[in-house]
Amino acid sequence: MDINADTGSTPVADPARRTSLATRLAVMVGSIGLLGAMATDALAVLGRHTGFSVLGSIEIVQTMIVLLASSAIVLATLERNHAAVHILTERLAPPTAARLARAANVASAVIVAVLLIGALWLMFDLWGAHERSELLHIPFRVLRAIFAAALLIVALVFARQAIGARTR
């Protein structure tokens, strides 16, 4: 979004900015997760008030949260919208701030890669265990694979940002 120069306060979309395929996919997956969780929870609440129960609604919501959270972290990384404090970097010279941004991206890539290693270790260790949820038998290995894929994407995006080091 940009500030419109005519009025000084009306935000308008930047026509030069294109949405990448990865961003659109992350938004779609997150939307499916959010809508699925909301619809399931709404039906469960409606059911409690009208006398029928939706068995496994909590399991469905938990599954949708994996989709939602995975897409949210990918989207935040792609759009460079992670929480950041700029008390120090806004006072530095631009080349120094760029070097610190690059170092932060490298550190972030390493941290997420370590999380990915742990997630993959857990996933491969329990792959043959056939873990499933109690009522609906939703396989946990699929959810772990989705989360691991999200971590892989985030680590790669941070690494690419460290190499390209474009700062906002």
C-alpha positions as CSV (number, residue, x, y, z in Angstrom):
1,M,0.0,0.0,0.0
2,D,1.1,3.6,-0.7
3,I,0.0,6.9,0.5
4,N,-1.9,8.8,-2.2
5,A,0.0,12.0,-2.9
6,D,-3.2,13.9,-3.7
7,T,-4.9,13.6,-0.3
8,G,-2.0,12.5,1.8
9,S,-3.9,9.9,3.6
10,T,-5.8,7.6,1.3
11,P,-4.1,4.2,0.9
12,V,-4.1,2.8,-2.7
13,A,-2.8,-0.5,-4.0
14,D,0.6,-0.4,-5.7
15,P,-0.1,-1.5,-9.3
16,A,3.6,-2.3,-9.9
17,R,3.6,-4.9,-7.1
18,R,2.8,-8.4,-8.3
19,T,1.8,-11.2,-6.1
20,S,4.0,-14.3,-6.5
21,L,2.6,-17.7,-7.0
22,A,4.0,-18.8,-3.6
23,T,2.2,-16.0,-1.9
24,R,-1.1,-16.8,-3.6
25,L,-0.7,-20.5,-2.6
26,A,0.0,-19.6,1.0
27,V,-3.0,-17.4,1.1
28,M,-5.2,-20.1,-0.4
29,V,-4.0,-22.8,2.0
30,G,-4.4,-20.5,5.0
31,S,-7.8,-19.5,3.8
32,I,-8.9,-23.1,3.6
33,G,-7.6,-23.6,7.1
34,L,-9.3,-20.6,8.5
35,L,-12.6,-21.2,6.8
36,G,-12.5,-24.9,7.7
37,A,-11.8,-24.1,11.3
38,M,-14.5,-21.5,11.5
39,A,-17.1,-23.6,9.7
40,T,-16.4,-26.6,11.9
41,D,-16.5,-24.6,15.1
42,A,-19.7,-22.8,14.0
43,L,-21.4,-26.2,13.3
44,A,-20.3,-27.6,16.6
45,V,-21.6,-24.6,18.5
46,L,-24.9,-24.7,16.5
47,G,-25.1,-28.4,17.2
48,R,-24.7,-27.9,21.0
49,H,-27.6,-25.5,21.0
50,T,-29.9,-27.5,18.8
51,G,-29.2,-31.0,20.4
52,F,-26.9,-32.7,17.9
53,S,-23.2,-33.2,18.3
54,V,-20.5,-32.9,15.7
55,L,-18.2,-35.7,16.6
56,G,-14.5,-34.9,16.0
57,S,-15.0,-31.2,15.6
58,I,-11.9,-30.4,17.8
59,E,-9.8,-32.8,15.7
60,I,-10.9,-31.1,12.5
61,V,-10.2,-27.6,14.0
62,Q,-6.7,-28.8,15.1
63,T,-6.0,-30.1,11.6
64,M,-7.1,-26.8,10.1
65,I,-4.9,-24.9,12.5
66,V,-1.9,-26.8,11.1
67,L,-2.8,-25.6,7.6
68,L,-3.4,-22.1,8.9
69,A,-0.3,-21.8,11.0
70,S,2.0,-23.3,8.3
71,S,0.7,-20.9,5.7
72,A,0.9,-17.9,8.0
73,I,4.6,-18.4,8.7
74,V,5.4,-19.0,5.0
75,L,3.4,-15.9,4.1
76,A,5.0,-13.7,6.8
77,T,8.4,-14.8,5.6
78,L,7.6,-14.2,1.9
79,E,6.2,-10.8,2.6
80,R,9.0,-9.9,5.1
81,N,6.4,-9.2,7.8
82,H,7.9,-10.9,10.8
83,A,7.9,-8.8,14.0
84,A,11.0,-6.6,14.2
85,V,12.3,-3.9,16.4
86,H,14.3,-1.2,14.5
87,I,15.6,0.9,17.4
88,L,19.2,0.3,16.5
89,T,19.0,-0.3,12.7
90,E,17.1,2.9,11.9
91,R,20.0,4.9,13.4
92,L,22.7,3.1,11.4
93,A,24.1,4.0,8.0
94,P,22.3,2.1,5.2
95,P,25.2,-0.2,4.3
96,T,25.6,-1.2,8.0
97,A,21.8,-1.8,8.3
98,A,21.9,-3.9,5.1
99,R,24.7,-6.1,6.6
100,L,22.7,-6.5,9.8
101,A,19.6,-7.5,7.8
102,R,21.6,-10.0,5.9
103,A,23.0,-11.4,9.1
104,A,19.5,-11.6,10.6
105,N,18.3,-13.5,7.5
106,V,21.2,-16.0,7.8
107,A,20.5,-16.5,11.5
108,S,16.8,-17.0,10.8
109,A,17.6,-19.5,8.1
110,V,19.8,-21.5,10.4
111,I,17.3,-21.5,13.2
112,V,14.5,-22.6,11.0
113,A,16.7,-25.2,9.4
114,V,17.4,-26.6,12.9
115,L,13.6,-26.7,13.6
116,L,13.2,-28.5,10.2
117,I,15.8,-31.1,11.2
118,G,13.9,-31.7,14.4
119,A,10.5,-31.9,12.7
120,L,11.9,-34.3,10.0
121,W,13.6,-36.4,12.7
122,L,10.3,-36.7,14.6
123,M,8.3,-37.3,11.4
124,F,10.6,-40.1,10.1
125,D,11.0,-41.7,13.6
126,L,7.2,-42.0,13.9
127,W,6.3,-42.5,10.3
128,G,5.6,-46.3,10.8
129,A,3.8,-45.7,14.1
130,H,0.5,-45.0,12.3
131,E,-0.5,-42.3,14.8
132,R,-4.0,-41.1,14.2
133,S,-6.5,-38.9,16.0
134,E,-8.9,-40.7,18.3
135,L,-12.3,-40.2,16.7
136,L,-11.7,-39.4,13.0
137,H,-8.4,-41.2,12.6
138,I,-6.7,-38.2,11.0
139,P,-3.1,-39.3,10.3
140,F,-0.6,-37.2,12.2
141,R,2.2,-38.0,9.7
142,V,0.5,-36.0,7.0
143,L,0.2,-33.0,9.4
144,R,3.9,-33.3,10.3
145,A,4.8,-33.5,6.6
146,I,2.8,-30.3,5.9
147,F,4.6,-28.5,8.8
148,A,8.0,-29.8,7.7
149,A,7.3,-28.5,4.1
150,A,6.4,-25.1,5.5
151,L,9.6,-25.0,7.5
152,L,11.6,-26.0,4.4
153,I,10.0,-23.1,2.5
154,V,10.7,-20.6,5.3
155,A,14.3,-21.7,5.6
156,L,14.8,-21.4,1.8
157,V,13.1,-18.0,1.7
158,F,15.3,-16.7,4.5
159,A,18.4,-18.1,2.7
160,R,17.4,-16.4,-0.5
161,Q,16.7,-13.1,1.3
162,A,20.2,-13.4,2.9
163,I,21.8,-13.8,-0.5
164,G,19.7,-11.1,-2.2
165,A,19.6,-8.9,1.0
166,R,16.9,-6.4,-0.1
167,T,15.7,-4.4,2.9
168,R,12.5,-2.6,3.2
